């Protein structure tokens, strides 16, 4: 099963998902087929991906907020405000309480400001 993980992750995930569902239902399955190391890696990856998505949404909101604040009468100001609001809503939707200690808002703000000033 570990080879399948390297060769075809979609098929690996489908087969492993089916094995896990069968095992959860009480059916005996071949333990050798359960690819525990890669399964653990994928589960951790899901959490990291969610955290990355929230950070990304926050980073998307900052430049729009900054532009709308700097140029409130600009023709694009309503669009910037709308984009910032959408990004904040997306971040809030994906946010979980355990992310609080892993998201450094000041660092993200500084990074967004630096990117905006460079462009």
C-alpha positions as CSV (number, residue, x, y, z in Angstrom):
1,X,0.0,0.0,0.0
2,X,2.9,2.4,0.6
3,X,4.0,2.0,-3.0
4,X,0.5,2.9,-4.1
5,X,0.8,6.1,-2.0
6,X,3.8,7.1,-4.1
7,X,2.3,6.0,-7.4
8,X,-1.3,7.0,-7.2
9,X,-2.4,8.9,-4.1
10,X,-6.0,9.1,-5.3
11,X,-6.3,5.4,-5.5
12,X,-4.4,5.0,-2.3
13,X,-6.8,7.3,-0.4
14,X,-9.8,5.5,-1.8
15,X,-8.6,2.1,-0.8
16,X,-7.3,3.2,2.6
17,X,-10.6,5.0,3.3
18,X,-12.5,1.9,2.4
19,X,-10.3,-0.3,4.7
20,X,-10.7,2.1,7.6
21,X,-14.5,2.3,7.2
22,X,-14.6,-1.5,7.2
23,X,-12.4,-1.7,10.2
24,X,-14.5,0.9,12.0
25,X,-17.6,-1.2,11.3
26,X,-15.9,-4.1,13.1
27,X,-14.8,-6.1,10.1
28,X,-11.4,-7.8,10.3
29,X,-9.0,-6.3,7.7
30,X,-5.5,-7.1,6.8
31,X,-3.5,-4.9,9.2
32,X,-0.6,-5.0,6.7
33,X,-2.7,-3.1,4.2
34,X,-3.2,-0.2,6.6
35,X,-0.5,2.3,5.6
36,X,-0.2,3.9,9.0
37,X,2.9,6.1,8.4
38,X,1.5,7.7,5.3
39,X,-2.0,8.0,6.9
40,X,-0.5,9.8,9.9
41,X,1.4,12.1,7.5
42,X,-1.8,12.9,5.5
43,X,-3.8,13.6,8.6
44,X,-1.2,16.1,9.8
45,X,-1.1,17.6,6.3
46,X,-4.8,18.3,6.5
47,X,-4.3,20.4,9.6
48,X,-1.4,22.3,8.1
49,X,-3.3,23.0,5.0
50,X,-6.2,24.4,6.9
51,X,-3.9,26.6,8.9
52,X,-2.2,27.8,5.7
53,X,-5.5,28.6,4.2
54,X,-6.5,30.8,7.1
55,X,-3.2,32.6,7.0
56,X,-3.6,33.1,3.3
57,X,-7.1,34.6,3.7
58,X,-5.8,37.0,6.3
59,X,-2.9,37.9,4.0
60,X,-5.4,38.6,1.2
61,X,-7.5,40.9,3.4
62,X,-4.7,43.2,4.6
63,X,-3.7,44.8,1.2
64,X,-7.3,45.5,0.4
65,X,-7.9,47.0,3.8
66,X,-4.7,49.1,3.5
67,X,-5.6,50.5,0.1
68,X,-9.2,51.3,1.2
69,X,-7.9,53.1,4.3
70,X,-5.2,55.0,2.3
71,X,-7.5,56.0,-0.6
72,X,-11.0,56.0,0.8
73,X,-12.4,58.1,-2.1
74,X,-10.8,56.1,-4.8
75,X,-13.1,54.6,-7.4
76,X,-11.9,51.1,-6.4
77,X,-12.4,51.6,-2.7
78,X,-15.7,49.8,-2.5
79,X,-14.2,46.9,-4.4
80,X,-11.2,46.8,-2.0
81,X,-13.5,46.8,1.0
82,X,-15.6,44.0,-0.5
83,X,-12.5,41.9,-1.2
84,X,-11.2,42.4,2.3
85,X,-14.5,41.5,3.8
86,X,-14.7,38.3,1.7
87,X,-11.2,37.3,2.7
88,X,-12.0,37.9,6.4
89,X,-15.2,35.8,6.1
90,X,-13.3,33.0,4.4
91,X,-10.7,33.1,7.1
92,X,-13.4,33.0,9.8
93,X,-15.1,30.1,8.2
94,X,-11.9,28.0,8.2
95,X,-10.6,29.2,11.6
96,X,-10.5,26.8,14.5
97,X,-9.7,27.7,18.2
98,X,-6.4,25.8,18.1
99,X,-5.1,28.1,15.3
100,X,-5.1,31.1,17.6
101,X,-1.7,30.4,19.1
102,X,-0.2,29.5,15.6
103,X,-1.3,32.7,13.8
104,X,0.9,35.7,14.3
105,X,-1.3,38.6,13.0
106,X,1.5,41.2,13.5
107,X,3.9,39.1,11.4
108,X,1.3,38.5,8.7
109,X,0.4,42.2,8.6
110,X,4.1,43.2,8.3
111,X,4.5,40.6,5.5
112,X,1.5,41.9,3.7
113,X,2.6,45.5,4.0
114,X,6.1,44.6,2.7
115,X,4.6,42.8,-0.3
116,X,2.3,45.7,-1.0
117,X,5.1,48.2,-0.8
118,X,7.2,46.1,-3.2
119,X,4.6,46.0,-5.9
